[in-house]
Amino acid sequence: MFSRSILGSIAKLAILVFCVATSWAADQSTTPQAGSTSNVVQATKPTASLEVKPGPSAEVLVLRAQVTELTRFQDGILTTVWGALGVVAVVAAFLVGYSWFSGQRAYERDRQALTNQIEARFEELRTQSDKYAIQQSEKVEKLIAAKAAEAARTAKAAFEREVADLNERLRDLELEAIKAEYSSLKQTGLLGSAMMRASSYIELCLDGASLYELDEGLSLMADIIGVTEKRQESEDWRADPGIVEGANEVLSRCKDRAVVAGKLRDRLLALRV
């Protein structure tokens, strides 16, 4: 649009200059010149001193003068036209240069504005990307922490189950060992030591064993009390009064089998009399 307007202005200016130059040249050509007219008149007047010779007529001389004037007129028009074209070329070059200069300034201004806009957009996108990366990192950290906590809870529960199973197996083995030792002491007549092993059996059952195993421990205690009642002549358990006291204290803790334990405690008290 800007180039079209410049070309239109140049064309209008050229037409205007051409019209002015043509009008000026026409005015110059139609102005009568004294020198030329007098020459023509003088040429037509015969001279008395010279010999009259046949020559061109007055009409031919007038035509020649007109041709000369017409030629001079055409040369003036051509000179004016070339001058007008030169002026138009100079103005056109000036307008083209000014248009290029203005276009360059507008281009630099638009380029700088576009660069600033792109940089601002890039900065905005980088800020959004950083925020998104931080949010995703926090989500990942929370997810990892949750998974780690869940894995830790699962591992802890599995470890606790393994420990519980191991403790149960160890308790079973210890109960079997106590029972075997109890049988050996009973057969050798060491009733006090056998009663102590029966107390240890019941005390171990009170730490989490089943009621079945507790009942078995109470059966061992009842068995050794019965043997002691029949063999009053055996005094090995009387040498340490703490044996009966320990058995009595263990039986007092049997809340789930309080009736059976109470009866056994009564029998122990009878043994001390």
PASEBA-1860 file (N, C-alpha, C; in nm, 3 decimals):
! residues 273
1> MFSRSILG> 0.084/-0.120/0.000/0.000/0.000/0.000/0.086/0.124/0.000 ~ 0.195/0.124/0.076/0.281/0.241/0.084/0.352/0.264/-0.050 ~ 0.398/0.156/-0.118/0.466/0.169/-0.247/0.370/0.219/-0.354 ~ 0.249/0.170/-0.351/0.149/0.216/-0.450/0.122/0.365/-0.435 ~ 0.110/0.413/-0.313/0.085/0.555/-0.292/0.202/0.639/-0.340 ~ 0.326/0.590/-0.318/0.444/0.664/-0.365/0.447/0.670/-0.518 ~ 0.420/0.555/-0.583/0.417/0.554/-0.730/0.309/0.645/-0.784 ~ 0.194/0.646/-0.718/0.088/0.736/-0.763/0.129/0.882/-0.750
9> SIAKLAIL> 0.195/0.915/-0.641/0.242/1.053/-0.622/0.345/1.091/-0.726 ~ 0.435/0.997/-0.758/0.537/1.024/-0.860/0.473/1.049/-0.996 ~ 0.374/0.965/-1.030/0.306/0.982/-1.159/0.234/1.115/-1.167 ~ 0.164/1.152/-1.061/0.095/1.282/-1.061/0.193/1.396/-1.073 ~ 0.305/1.387/-1.001/0.406/1.492/-1.008/0.466/1.501/-1.147 ~ 0.492/1.388/-1.211/0.547/1.388/-1.347/0.452/1.453/-1.446 ~ 0.324/1.417/-1.435/0.223/1.477/-1.525/0.216/1.627/-1.505 ~ 0.219/1.670/-1.377/0.211/1.812/-1.348/0.332/1.887/-1.403
17> VFCVATSW> 0.453/1.831/-1.382/0.574/1.895/-1.434/0.574/1.899/-1.585 ~ 0.527/1.789/-1.647/0.521/1.784/-1.794/0.426/1.890/-1.849 ~ 0.310/1.904/-1.786/0.212/2.004/-1.832/0.267/2.145/-1.816 ~ 0.334/2.174/-1.703/0.391/2.308/-1.682/0.499/2.337/-1.783 ~ 0.585/2.236/-1.808/0.693/2.257/-1.905/0.640/2.278/-2.045 ~ 0.538/2.201/-2.083/0.479/2.217/-2.216/0.415/2.354/-2.233 ~ 0.345/2.398/-2.131/0.282/2.531/-2.137/0.386/2.641/-2.147 ~ 0.496/2.628/-2.073/0.601/2.730/-2.078/0.669/2.733/-2.213
25> AADQSTTP> 0.692/2.614/-2.268/0.754/2.608/-2.401/0.663/2.668/-2.507 ~ 0.532/2.643/-2.496/0.439/2.700/-2.595/0.436/2.852/-2.586 ~ 0.440/2.906/-2.465/0.443/3.051/-2.449/0.569/3.110/-2.509 ~ 0.682/3.046/-2.492/0.807/3.096/-2.548/0.807/3.093/-2.700 ~ 0.743/2.989/-2.757/0.744/2.977/-2.904/0.651/3.076/-2.971 ~ 0.541/3.113/-2.908/0.443/3.205/-2.969/0.478/3.350/-2.950 ~ 0.581/3.383/-2.868/0.621/3.523/-2.847/0.695/3.574/-2.972 ~ 0.650/3.684/-3.034/0.720/3.733/-3.155/0.855/3.787/-3.118
33> QAGSTSNV> 0.953/3.759/-3.201/1.090/3.806/-3.181/1.125/3.907/-3.287 ~ 1.171/4.024/-3.245/1.195/4.136/-3.335/1.303/4.108/-3.437 ~ 1.405/4.039/-3.394/1.517/4.014/-3.483/1.480/3.931/-3.603 ~ 1.405/3.828/-3.578/1.369/3.739/-3.686/1.275/3.805/-3.786 ~ 1.178/3.888/-3.737/1.080/3.952/-3.825/1.146/4.055/-3.913 ~ 1.236/4.133/-3.852/1.306/4.235/-3.929/1.393/4.176/-4.035 ~ 1.449/4.058/-4.003/1.532/3.991/-4.103/1.450/3.947/-4.220 ~ 1.330/3.897/-4.188/1.243/3.852/-4.297/1.201/3.968/-4.383
41> VQATKPTA> 1.165/4.084/-4.316/1.121/4.203/-4.392/1.233/4.257/-4.477 ~ 1.354/4.262/-4.414/1.469/4.310/-4.488/1.502/4.221/-4.605 ~ 1.477/4.091/-4.584/1.507/4.000/-4.693/1.411/4.017/-4.809 ~ 1.289/4.068/-4.780/1.189/4.082/-4.885/1.199/4.213/-4.958 ~ 1.269/4.315/-4.893/1.283/4.444/-4.958/1.396/4.438/-5.059 ~ 1.368/4.488/-5.179/1.475/4.491/-5.279/1.569/4.605/-5.250 ~ 1.698/4.588/-5.279/1.797/4.694/-5.260/1.825/4.760/-5.393 ~ 1.838/4.894/-5.381/1.857/4.969/-5.505/1.999/4.963/-5.554
49> SLEVKPGP> 2.092/4.944/-5.455/2.232/4.947/-5.494/2.279/4.818/-5.554 ~ 2.213/4.708/-5.514/2.255/4.578/-5.564/2.178/4.545/-5.689 ~ 2.235/4.459/-5.759/2.169/4.415/-5.882/2.064/4.313/-5.845 ~ 1.953/4.334/-5.902/1.841/4.245/-5.874/1.866/4.113/-5.941 ~ 1.871/4.008/-5.853/1.893/3.873/-5.903/1.770/3.790/-5.875 ~ 1.747/3.697/-5.955/1.632/3.609/-5.926/1.661/3.523/-5.803 ~ 1.573/3.513/-5.712/1.589/3.436/-5.588/1.456/3.382/-5.540 ~ 1.459/3.328/-5.423/1.334/3.270/-5.369/1.233/3.381/-5.344
57> SAEVLVLR> 1.117/3.345/-5.360/1.008/3.441/-5.340/0.987/3.465/-5.192 ~ 0.904/3.567/-5.164/0.876/3.601/-5.023/0.803/3.489/-4.952 ~ 0.720/3.416/-5.026/0.645/3.306/-4.961/0.739/3.196/-4.916 ~ 0.842/3.167/-4.995/0.938/3.063/-4.959/1.018/3.106/-4.838 ~ 1.053/3.237/-4.837/1.128/3.284/-4.722/1.046/3.276/-4.593 ~ 0.919/3.310/-4.605/0.832/3.300/-4.487/0.821/3.155/-4.441 ~ 0.808/3.062/-4.537/0.797/2.920/-4.501/0.926/2.871/-4.433 ~ 1.041/2.920/-4.486/1.167/2.881/-4.424/1.177/2.931/-4.280
65> AQVTELTR> 1.130/3.059/-4.265/1.133/3.114/-4.129/1.043/3.037/-4.035 ~ 0.930/2.997/-4.087/0.836/2.919/-4.004/0.896/2.782/-3.967 ~ 0.965/2.720/-4.068/1.029/2.590/-4.040/1.137/2.606/-3.935 ~ 1.213/2.716/-3.946/1.318/2.740/-3.846/1.258/2.758/-3.707 ~ 1.151/2.838/-3.699/1.086/2.860/-3.570/1.027/2.729/-3.516 ~ 0.968/2.647/-3.608/0.909/2.520/-3.563/1.017/2.426/-3.509 ~ 1.133/2.427/-3.578/1.243/2.341/-3.531/1.291/2.387/-3.393 ~ 1.306/2.522/-3.379/1.348/2.574/-3.248/1.246/2.543/-3.141
73> FQDGILTT> 1.117/2.549/-3.179/1.010/2.518/-3.084/1.017/2.372/-3.039 ~ 1.040/2.280/-3.136/1.050/2.138/-3.101/1.171/2.111/-3.011 ~ 1.285/2.180/-3.045/1.403/2.162/-2.960/1.377/2.210/-2.818 ~ 1.305/2.324/-2.806/1.271/2.373/-2.671/1.181/2.277/-2.595 ~ 1.081/2.219/-2.670/0.991/2.122/-2.604/1.070/2.000/-2.556 ~ 1.161/1.950/-2.646/1.240/1.833/-2.607/1.328/1.865/-2.487 ~ 1.390/1.985/-2.490/1.473/2.023/-2.376/1.391/2.031/-2.248 ~ 1.271/2.090/-2.259/1.184/2.100/-2.142/1.141/1.962/-2.092
81> VWGALGVV> 1.106/1.876/-2.188/1.062/1.741/-2.150/1.174/1.665/-2.080 ~ 1.296/1.673/-2.137/1.407/1.602/-2.073/1.438/1.660/-1.936 ~ 1.428/1.794/-1.924/1.448/1.854/-1.792/1.342/1.809/-1.693 ~ 1.213/1.806/-1.742/1.104/1.760/-1.654/1.125/1.615/-1.612 ~ 1.169/1.532/-1.711/1.194/1.392/-1.677/1.308/1.379/-1.576 ~ 1.412/1.465/-1.591/1.520/1.462/-1.492/1.472/1.499/-1.354 ~ 1.388/1.606/-1.349/1.332/1.644/-1.219/1.248/1.531/-1.161 ~ 1.165/1.469/-1.247/1.082/1.358/-1.200/1.169/1.243/-1.151
89> AVVAAFLV> 1.280/1.215/-1.225/1.369/1.106/-1.183/1.432/1.136/-1.048 ~ 1.475/1.263/-1.029/1.535/1.299/-0.900/1.434/1.286/-0.787 ~ 1.311/1.339/-0.811/1.207/1.329/-0.708/1.173/1.183/-0.680 ~ 1.164/1.104/-0.789/1.134/0.962/-0.772/1.242/0.892/-0.691 ~ 1.371/0.924/-0.722/1.480/0.863/-0.647/1.475/0.904/-0.501 ~ 1.443/1.033/-0.479/1.431/1.079/-0.340/1.318/1.005/-0.267 ~ 1.203/0.994/-0.335/1.090/0.925/-0.271/1.119/0.777/-0.247 ~ 1.188/0.715/-0.345/1.223/0.574/-0.326/1.320/0.558/-0.209
97> GYSWFSGQ> 1.420/0.648/-0.201/1.513/0.641/-0.088/1.445/0.663/0.045 ~ 1.356/0.764/0.045/1.283/0.791/0.169/1.194/0.671/0.207 ~ 1.132/0.612/0.103/1.048/0.493/0.130/1.132/0.379/0.185 ~ 1.250/0.357/0.126/1.338/0.250/0.176/1.381/0.277/0.320 ~ 1.419/0.405/0.347/1.462/0.440/0.481/1.349/0.420/0.582 ~ 1.229/0.466/0.546/1.114/0.449/0.635/1.081/0.301/0.653 ~ 1.091/0.226/0.542/1.065/0.083/0.552/1.165/0.012/0.641 ~ 1.293/0.052/0.632/1.395/-0.006/0.717/1.368/0.024/0.865
105> RAYERDRQ> 1.333/0.151/0.892/1.303/0.186/1.030/1.184/0.108/1.082 ~ 1.078/0.097/0.998/0.960/0.020/1.040/0.994/-0.127/1.057 ~ 1.082/-0.179/0.968/1.122/-0.319/0.979/1.199/-0.344/1.108 ~ 1.296/-0.254/1.137/1.373/-0.270/1.261/1.284/-0.259/1.384 ~ 1.189/-0.164/1.379/1.098/-0.149/1.492/1.010/-0.273/1.510 ~ 0.956/-0.324/1.398/0.872/-0.444/1.406/0.953/-0.566/1.448 ~ 1.078/-0.574/1.395/1.163/-0.688/1.432/1.195/-0.686/1.581 ~ 1.225/-0.566/1.635/1.256/-0.555/1.777/1.134/-0.587/1.863
113> ALTNQIEA> 1.016/-0.537/1.818/0.893/-0.568/1.892/0.863/-0.717/1.891 ~ 0.883/-0.780/1.773/0.859/-0.924/1.764/0.959/-1.002/1.850 ~ 1.086/-0.954/1.850/1.187/-1.020/1.934/1.152/-1.009/2.082 ~ 1.108/-0.889/2.122/1.068/-0.870/2.263/0.948/-0.958/2.298 ~ 0.853/-0.968/2.205/0.735/-1.051/2.230/0.772/-1.198/2.242 ~ 0.863/-1.244/2.153/0.905/-1.384/2.158/0.981/-1.412/2.288 ~ 1.071/-1.319/2.327/1.145/-1.339/2.451/1.054/-1.341/2.572 ~ 0.953/-1.251/2.571/0.859/-1.249/2.684/0.779/-1.380/2.689
121> RFEELRTQ> 0.736/-1.427/2.571/0.661/-1.553/2.567/0.748/-1.670/2.610 ~ 0.874/-1.668/2.565/0.966/-1.775/2.604/0.989/-1.774/2.755 ~ 1.005/-1.655/2.811/1.025/-1.644/2.956/0.902/-1.694/3.031 ~ 0.783/-1.660/2.979/0.660/-1.708/3.042/0.650/-1.859/3.036 ~ 0.682/-1.915/2.919/0.677/-2.061/2.905/0.781/-2.129/2.994 ~ 0.899/-2.067/3.007/1.002/-2.126/3.094/0.958/-2.121/3.239 ~ 0.893/-2.010/3.279/0.843/-2.001/3.416/0.736/-2.107/3.442 ~ 0.644/-2.121/3.345/0.541/-2.225/3.360/0.603/-2.363/3.363
129> SDKYAIQQ> 0.704/-2.385/3.280/0.771/-2.516/3.279/0.840/-2.544/3.412 ~ 0.906/-2.440/3.468/0.971/-2.459/3.598/0.868/-2.491/3.707 ~ 0.755/-2.418/3.706/0.651/-2.445/3.806/0.596/-2.587/3.790 ~ 0.572/-2.627/3.664/0.520/-2.761/3.639/0.620/-2.867/3.683 ~ 0.750/-2.841/3.654/0.854/-2.938/3.695/0.860/-2.949/3.847 ~ 0.850/-2.834/3.916/0.853/-2.836/4.062/0.732/-2.913/4.117 ~ 0.613/-2.886/4.060/0.493/-2.956/4.105/0.505/-3.107/4.082 ~ 0.551/-3.144/3.963/0.567/-3.286/3.934/0.672/-3.350/4.024
137> SEKVEKLI> 0.780/-3.274/4.052/0.883/-3.327/4.142/0.828/-3.349/4.282 ~ 0.747/-3.252/4.329/0.686/-3.269/4.461/0.591/-3.388/4.463 ~ 0.512/-3.404/4.354/0.421/-3.519/4.347/0.500/-3.650/4.348 ~ 0.611/-3.652/4.272/0.691/-3.774/4.267/0.752/-3.804/4.404 ~ 0.803/-3.699/4.470/0.861/-3.717/4.604/0.756/-3.769/4.702 ~ 0.634/-3.710/4.696/0.529/-3.758/4.785/0.492/-3.902/4.753 ~ 0.484/-3.933/4.623/0.451/-4.070/4.585/0.559/-4.168/4.631 ~ 0.685/-4.127/4.613/0.795/-4.214/4.657/0.792/-4.231/4.808
145> AAKAAEAA> 0.766/-4.119/4.880/0.759/-4.129/5.026/0.644/-4.220/5.069 ~ 0.527/-4.206/5.001/0.412/-4.291/5.035/0.444/-4.438/5.006 ~ 0.505/-4.464/4.887/0.540/-4.601/4.853/0.644/-4.657/4.950 ~ 0.742/-4.572/4.986/0.844/-4.617/5.080/0.784/-4.647/5.217 ~ 0.690/-4.558/5.261/0.626/-4.583/5.390/0.542/-4.710/5.386 ~ 0.470/-4.728/5.274/0.389/-4.850/5.262/0.478/-4.974/5.259 ~ 0.590/-4.964/5.182/0.682/-5.077/5.177/0.743/-5.104/5.315 ~ 0.773/-4.994/5.389/0.829/-5.012/5.523/0.727/-5.078/5.616
153> RTAKAAFE> 0.600/-5.032/5.605/0.497/-5.095/5.689/0.479/-5.243/5.654 ~ 0.479/-5.271/5.524/0.464/-5.411/5.481/0.581/-5.496/5.530 ~ 0.704/-5.440/5.513/0.822/-5.513/5.558/0.821/-5.531/5.709 ~ 0.778/-5.425/5.780/0.773/-5.434/5.926/0.671/-5.539/5.971 ~ 0.555/-5.539/5.905/0.453/-5.638/5.941/0.503/-5.780/5.912 ~ 0.568/-5.795/5.793/0.621/-5.928/5.760/0.730/-5.968/5.859 ~ 0.815/-5.871/5.895/0.921/-5.901/5.993/0.862/-5.937/6.128 ~ 0.760/-5.862/6.168/0.696/-5.893/6.297/0.632/-6.031/6.295
161> REVADLNE> 0.570/-6.065/6.178/0.513/-6.201/6.170/0.621/-6.307/6.177 ~ 0.732/-6.281/6.108/0.842/-6.378/6.112/0.897/-6.390/6.254 ~ 0.912/-6.275/6.320/0.962/-6.278/6.457/0.866/-6.351/6.549 ~ 0.734/-6.324/6.529/0.634/-6.392/6.612/0.637/-6.543/6.588 ~ 0.648/-6.580/6.458/0.656/-6.724/6.428/0.782/-6.786/6.488 ~ 0.893/-6.710/6.477/1.017/-6.763/6.534/1.008/-6.775/6.685 ~ 0.949/-6.672/6.748/0.934/-6.678/6.894/0.844/-6.794/6.935 ~ 0.739/-6.815/6.854/0.648/-6.925/6.887/0.719/-7.060/6.874
169> RLRDLELE> 0.802/-7.072/6.767/0.876/-7.198/6.752/0.978/-7.215/6.865 ~ 1.044/-7.104/6.901/1.140/-7.113/7.012/1.070/-7.148/7.143 ~ 0.951/-7.088/7.164/0.878/-7.119/7.286/0.835/-7.267/7.287 ~ 0.794/-7.315/7.170/0.756/-7.457/7.163/0.876/-7.546/7.196 ~ 0.991/-7.509/7.138/1.110/-7.588/7.165/1.149/-7.581/7.312 ~ 1.137/-7.460/7.370/1.171/-7.446/7.512/1.074/-7.523/7.600 ~ 0.943/-7.521/7.561/0.845/-7.597/7.638/0.875/-7.747/7.632 ~ 0.914/-7.792/7.511/0.947/-7.935/7.498/1.070/-7.969/7.582
177> AIKAEYSS> 1.167/-7.876/7.584/1.288/-7.901/7.664/1.254/-7.903/7.813 ~ 1.168/-7.809/7.856/1.129/-7.807/7.998/1.054/-7.934/8.034 ~ 0.966/-7.976/7.943/0.888/-8.098/7.972/0.981/-8.220/7.981 ~ 1.081/-8.226/7.893/1.174/-8.339/7.899/1.257/-8.335/8.027 ~ 1.301/-8.214/8.063/1.378/-8.200/8.186/1.293/-8.233/8.307 ~ 1.164/-8.192/8.303/1.071/-8.224/8.412/1.058/-8.374/8.428 ~ 1.043/-8.446/8.320/1.028/-8.592/8.327/1.153/-8.657/8.385 ~ 1.269/-8.604/8.342/1.395/-8.661/8.393/1.409/-8.638/8.543
185> LKQTGLLG> 1.378/-8.517/8.590/1.390/-8.487/8.733/1.289/-8.567/8.813 ~ 1.172/-8.583/8.760/1.069/-8.660/8.830/1.112/-8.805/8.847 ~ 1.172/-8.863/8.741/1.214/-9.003/8.748/1.330/-9.022/8.846 ~ 1.414/-8.921/8.858/1.527/-8.934/8.950/1.490/-8.897/9.093 ~ 1.367/-8.857/9.118/1.319/-8.827/9.252/1.348/-8.687/9.300 ~ 1.397/-8.600/9.214/1.421/-8.461/9.253/1.292/-8.383/9.235 ~ 1.203/-8.398/9.334/1.069/-8.340/9.319/1.071/-8.188/9.324 ~ 1.156/-8.130/9.407/1.164/-7.984/9.414/1.207/-7.923/9.282
193> SAMMRASS> 1.310/-7.984/9.221/1.355/-7.934/9.092/1.248/-7.956/8.985 ~ 1.176/-8.068/8.993/1.069/-8.093/8.897/0.958/-7.990/8.911 ~ 0.927/-7.954/9.040/0.823/-7.852/9.063/0.867/-7.717/9.005 ~ 0.997/-7.686/9.018/1.047/-7.562/8.962/1.033/-7.561/8.809 ~ 1.059/-7.676/8.743/1.046/-7.683/8.599/0.900/-7.670/8.558 ~ 0.808/-7.726/8.639/0.665/-7.711/8.610/0.624/-7.565/8.623 ~ 0.679/-7.494/8.723/0.650/-7.351/8.739/0.703/-7.271/8.618 ~ 0.824/-7.309/8.572/0.880/-7.242/8.455/0.794/-7.266/8.331
201> YIELCLDG> 0.741/-7.388/8.319/0.654/-7.422/8.206/0.530/-7.333/8.207 ~ 0.465/-7.321/8.324/0.344/-7.238/8.334/0.376/-7.091/8.309 ~ 0.487/-7.044/8.364/0.524/-6.903/8.346/0.552/-6.871/8.198 ~ 0.613/-6.965/8.128/0.638/-6.944/7.985/0.507/-6.944/7.906 ~ 0.413/-7.027/7.948/0.282/-7.029/7.880/0.205/-6.899/7.902 ~ 0.226/-6.834/8.015/0.157/-6.707/8.042/0.205/-6.592/7.953 ~ 0.318/-6.609/7.881/0.372/-6.503/7.795/0.317/-6.506/7.653 ~ 0.206/-6.576/7.631/0.144/-6.572/7.499/0.115/-6.707/7.440
209> ASLYELDE> 0.133/-6.813/7.514/0.101/-6.945/7.461/-0.049/-6.967/7.463 ~ -0.092/-7.075/7.400/-0.235/-7.107/7.394/-0.282/-7.165/7.527 ~ -0.415/-7.164/7.545/-0.473/-7.222/7.667/-0.446/-7.372/7.675 ~ -0.434/-7.434/7.560/-0.403/-7.578/7.561/-0.268/-7.603/7.628 ~ -0.168/-7.523/7.592/-0.037/-7.539/7.653/-0.039/-7.501/7.801 ~ -0.121/-7.397/7.836/-0.134/-7.362/7.978/-0.197/-7.476/8.057 ~ -0.298/-7.536/8.000/-0.360/-7.653/8.067/-0.259/-7.765/8.085 ~ -0.173/-7.783/7.987/-0.072/-7.886/8.000/0.026/-7.853/8.111
217> GLSLMADI> 0.061/-7.725/8.124/0.149/-7.685/8.233/0.084/-7.706/8.369 ~ -0.045/-7.674/8.380/-0.117/-7.699/8.506/-0.124/-7.849/8.536 ~ -0.132/-7.930/8.432/-0.134/-8.075/8.453/-0.001/-8.123/8.509 ~ 0.110/-8.064/8.457/0.241/-8.098/8.512/0.251/-8.059/8.658 ~ 0.199/-7.939/8.692/0.204/-7.894/8.832/0.119/-7.986/8.921 ~ 0.001/-8.022/8.873/-0.085/-8.112/8.951/-0.018/-8.248/8.969 ~ 0.053/-8.294/8.866/0.119/-8.424/8.873/0.230/-8.423/8.978 ~ 0.311/-8.318/8.975/0.422/-8.315/9.071/0.373/-8.292/9.213
225> IGVTEKRQ> 0.263/-8.216/9.229/0.206/-8.198/9.363/0.153/-8.331/9.415 ~ 0.088/-8.407/9.323/0.036/-8.538/9.364/0.146/-8.632/9.405 ~ 0.258/-8.630/9.328/0.370/-8.717/9.363/0.430/-8.676/9.496 ~ 0.438/-8.545/9.519/0.493/-8.496/9.646/0.404/-8.532/9.763 ~ 0.275/-8.526/9.742/0.182/-8.564/9.850/0.198/-8.711/9.886 ~ 0.230/-8.796/9.790/0.244/-8.938/9.816/0.380/-8.971/9.877 ~ 0.474/-8.886/9.849/0.609/-8.914/9.896/0.651/-8.805/9.994 ~ 0.587/-8.802/10.104/0.618/-8.701/10.206/0.759/-8.722/10.263
233> ESEDWRAD> 0.810/-8.847/10.248/0.942/-8.870/10.304/1.052/-8.800/10.226 ~ 1.021/-8.757/10.103/1.120/-8.685/10.022/1.123/-8.541/10.068 ~ 1.238/-8.501/10.118/1.251/-8.368/10.178/1.331/-8.272/10.092 ~ 1.359/-8.306/9.967/1.446/-8.220/9.888/1.380/-8.086/9.857 ~ 1.250/-8.086/9.844/1.182/-7.959/9.812/1.164/-7.873/9.936 ~ 1.169/-7.936/10.054/1.155/-7.859/10.176/1.284/-7.780/10.208 ~ 1.395/-7.822/10.149/1.520/-7.753/10.177/1.520/-7.611/10.125 ~ 1.432/-7.582/10.027/1.424/-7.448/9.969/1.278/-7.406/9.969
241> PGIVEGAN> 1.235/-7.329/10.071/1.094/-7.287/10.077/1.054/-7.200/9.957 ~ 1.152/-7.142/9.892/1.120/-7.057/9.776/1.061/-7.134/9.661 ~ 1.077/-7.267/9.656/1.020/-7.346/9.548/0.869/-7.340/9.552 ~ 0.813/-7.362/9.672/0.667/-7.359/9.686/0.615/-7.217/9.666 ~ 0.686/-7.119/9.719/0.643/-6.980/9.703/0.643/-6.939/9.556 ~ 0.744/-6.984/9.483/0.749/-6.951/9.340/0.636/-7.015/9.265 ~ 0.607/-7.141/9.296/0.497/-7.210/9.229/0.365/-7.144/9.263 ~ 0.349/-7.103/9.389/0.225/-7.036/9.431/0.208/-6.903/9.356
249> EVLSRCKD> 0.318/-6.828/9.339/0.310/-6.697/9.270/0.275/-6.716/9.123 ~ 0.330/-6.819/9.061/0.300/-6.845/8.920/0.154/-6.885/8.903 ~ 0.104/-6.968/8.995/-0.036/-7.012/8.986/-0.133/-6.896/9.008 ~ -0.090/-6.796/9.087/-0.178/-6.682/9.112/-0.197/-6.596/8.987 ~ -0.114/-6.610/8.888/-0.123/-6.531/8.765/-0.207/-6.598/8.658 ~ -0.255/-6.719/8.685/-0.336/-6.791/8.586/-0.481/-6.745/8.593 ~ -0.510/-6.628/8.537/-0.645/-6.573/8.543/-0.743/-6.652/8.457 ~ -0.694/-6.704/8.341/-0.786/-6.778/8.253/-0.823/-6.914/8.311
257> RAVVAGKL> -0.742/-6.966/8.399/-0.773/-7.093/8.463/-0.766/-7.074/8.616 ~ -0.838/-6.976/8.664/-0.830/-6.938/8.806/-0.880/-7.050/8.898 ~ -0.982/-7.122/8.858/-1.039/-7.227/8.944/-0.938/-7.339/8.963 ~ -0.881/-7.386/8.850/-0.785/-7.495/8.860/-0.660/-7.449/8.935 ~ -0.615/-7.328/8.904/-0.497/-7.277/8.972/-0.523/-7.257/9.121 ~ -0.642/-7.214/9.159/-0.674/-7.198/9.300/-0.668/-7.329/9.376 ~ -0.719/-7.436/9.314/-0.713/-7.566/9.379/-0.569/-7.612/9.397 ~ -0.487/-7.589/9.298/-0.347/-7.628/9.309/-0.275/-7.548/9.417
265> RDRLLALR> -0.311/-7.421/9.430/-0.250/-7.340/9.535/-0.290/-7.391/9.674 ~ -0.412/-7.433/9.688/-0.455/-7.490/9.818/-0.376/-7.616/9.851 ~ -0.349/-7.693/9.751/-0.273/-7.817/9.775/-0.128/-7.783/9.812 ~ -0.075/-7.676/9.750/0.061/-7.633/9.786/0.069/-7.585/9.931 ~ -0.034/-7.508/9.970/-0.036/-7.460/10.108/-0.045/-7.576/10.206 ~ -0.116/-7.679/10.165/-0.126/-7.798/10.253/0.007/-7.869/10.266 ~ 0.090/-7.864/10.161/0.221/-7.928/10.167/0.314/-7.857/10.264 ~ 0.294/-7.726/10.283/0.383/-7.653/10.373/0.351/-7.673/10.519
273> V> 0.235/-7.728/10.549/0.195/-7.749/10.689/0.273/-7.867/10.749
END
